[in-house]
Each structure stands twice: as structure tokens, then as C-alpha cells.
Amino acid sequence: MRRAKAMVVLSIVVGCALTGCSMNRWVEVESGTYVTLRSTGSAVQAGPRALQEVKIDRDQQTATFGLADGSEIVTSFVPRVRAEWPSGCPANLGSTRMEVLDIEKERLIVGTVAFSDPILVRDCPRAPFRLVLRENGAIGGGGGACVDQDGCIFFRPSKPTASLSDPMKGYELYSWYVEEESEWCYTLTPGTNRLKTLEELTSQENVGIEEGWIKMTVLGARDLEGLLDQLPSEAHVLWRGSRALEQMGTQESDLALPPGDVVEEIEAYCENMGVQLEVIR
């Protein structure tokens, strides 16, 4: 199976080399309103408490930052040409090229934080949609638009393009570590009265599911955030760890919670989103 996949990848790469096609994915900044999600590094003090949203108008080439005190900062921007878009989130077949908007303002002051030579970057991967405010500098490479030590503010669309329906019993979240990918995998399901089997939760197909039961599985915390973006407001999510599952009578399995810092990141994300996440260890 792995050999077959490798042959498919090789044939695609060779085909593109011969035809001159690109394996890169291109993501751009769209007009719309984006609400503040979280902040990192030196920008922590300029997160949701100081900055609530940014409105992008591609026609007028303006970015309007809405502050928590009700005031606004209106700035113009210049989109970089596609040839200058940095690449990030590398994969087996190419990487993601991220659009950059250079803000025509030497310093952007948000609360107690000042951004020198500020830029807006459409973060990778393609989903979930993330917009990043940061200072100009190195972008992408092995990561995305921001690294932990950078002062960055993250935004998401104020109205997600899709939304999962709200089941009567809320949602259940399960996680396990995938050695081959060196990454944690997550499955989100509507809540039910019965325990799911390990096969149901970890298989790529919806094995043995009840009528109307939908399983959505993603790899990595970033893609999990994309799923959480689609939940209804005030949705309740129950996330069980291995100890809680064993106490319920589930046979020993690889289902477990990721490291504490990852759990805390998801908890903070849910809090910002208005999602009620309950972690049972």
C-alpha cells in the first residue's frame, strides 16, 4: 500500500516536472470581517482585550482595526505580487504560498503594543482560514505566518463558511497519536448514549455508525481548530482521556489526551470561540 502511494506521488511529481506545473497551493486574503482569536509573544497584551476585529476591503485596499474601546484605526495596504508570496506549511507535494498585505503605516499601535512595519498575512494551511497581524520579517519556511516567539495576533472570519448541526447530546472528541505522522489525530462525533469502538473512531471510513451519525477526523491541532470553527455557538464538547474511558469500561486502547500544552491550547481556543469544552482525564 505504501509503495503504491509512493508510486502515485512520484508519477505526479515527474508529470509536473515535465509539464512545468506547480505543486504549490496559493491562499489569499479575502474581503470581509475577521474577529480576534488569540495572540502570541509580545502581542499577548494586544489580544481580544484591546483588538476585537479587522475589516478588509480589497476594492479600497483598506484595513480597519476595531478596538475594544469602540474606536477604529483605518489604514491602507499594498498587496505583494504573487511572486513574492512566502511559502510555508510544507507537505509531500509542494507547500502553501501565503499572500502578504503591507500596511502603509510605519507603526500600528494596538493597546500597549506597537507593531513596527506591520503586515497582514494569510496563514497556512488552506483550512482553517487564519489571518495574522505581525511585524515584517521572515515568514513561512518550515512553519506558517507566525512562530511562537513572534508577536502575532490571529484572526478568523466572523461568519464561518460552514457550520455543523447541533446534536441533542452535544459532541464527543477523541484523540490518539499517529506514529507515522508524528502527530495527534482527532475525531469529532455527535454525542450518543453508547460507547464507540476503537475501530469506529480511528478508521478512515465510518465503520458501524448509527443512522445519522457523522464522524469527522483530522490530523493536527490546527485542523481540529478548523472543525471547532464550524460548531454552533455555545456547543458542548466532551473530550475523554484514556483514564476516563477505562473507568467507563472501554477496553485498553491507544485513545488518549495529547500533552498538557496542546490541551491547554485547545481549551483556550474553545473559550475564545464560545465552545464549552469539558476535558475528562
HELIX and SHEET records of a PDB file:
HELIX    1   1 ARG A    2  THR A   19  1                                  18    
HELIX    2   2 GLY A   41  ALA A   46  5                                   6    
HELIX    3   3 ARG A   82  GLU A   84  5                                   3    
HELIX    4   4 LEU A  198  THR A  202  1                                   5    
HELIX    5   5 ALA A  221  ASP A  229  1                                   9    
HELIX    6   6 SER A  242  GLN A  247  1                                   6    
HELIX    7   7 GLY A  260  MET A  273  1                                  14    
SHEET    1   A 3 ARG A  25  VAL A  27  0                                        
SHEET    2   A 3 THR A  96  MET A  98  1                                        
SHEET    3   A 3 SER A  87  GLY A  88 -1                                        
SHEET    1   B 9 GLY A  32  THR A  40  0                                        
SHEET    2   B 9 LEU A  51  ASP A  57 -1                                        
SHEET    3   B 9 THR A  62  LEU A  67 -1                                        
SHEET    4   B 9 GLU A  72  PRO A  79 -1                                        
SHEET    5   B 9 VAL A 100  ILE A 103 -1                                        
SHEET    6   B 9 PRO A 118  ARG A 122 -1                                        
SHEET    7   B 9 LEU A 131  GLU A 135 -1                                        
SHEET    8   B 9 CYS A 152  PRO A 157 -1                                        
SHEET    9   B 9 GLY A  32  THR A  40 -1                                        
SHEET    1   C 2 ARG A 107  VAL A 110  0                                        
SHEET    2   C 2 VAL A 113  SER A 116 -1                                        
SHEET    1   D 5 MET A 216  LEU A 219  0                                        
SHEET    2   D 5 GLU A 183  PRO A 190 -1                                        
SHEET    3   D 5 TYR A 171  VAL A 178 -1                                        
SHEET    4   D 5 HIS A 236  ARG A 240  1                                        
SHEET    5   D 5 GLN A 276  ILE A 280  1                                        
END                                                                             
